[in-house]
């Protein structure tokens, strides 16, 4: 666990509030192909395995006081915990990890952005 950082996790209701706050930044920690298919509204893609992870974080989240929500696919996925820990190590103070990720968002019937958005909605309607 690196620095022994205890994660501040949020549920789908809290995640939805953060997604809709104008000042917050939402980070999808999955790869670009997954991001292209579907992501939370307004999310930025910073893959956990990016060779320039620190640079991407600093570029996309310039203020360390910004509220940041990071997520990946589901509770077993380790991409968002990795990015969460890196954000904390870099000094970001208001970081939240949405451990349910894409799976919990879909189960709650919430909208996605991306190419797979329509397919997900069609699946839900059946």
Secondary structure, DSSP 8 states (H G I E B T S, - for coil): -TTT----B--HHHHHHHHT-TT-EEEE-S-HHHHHH-EETT-EE--TT-TTHHHHHHHH---TTSEEEEE-SSTT--HHHHHHHHHHHTT-SEEEEETTHHHHHHHTT--EESTTHHHHHHHHH-
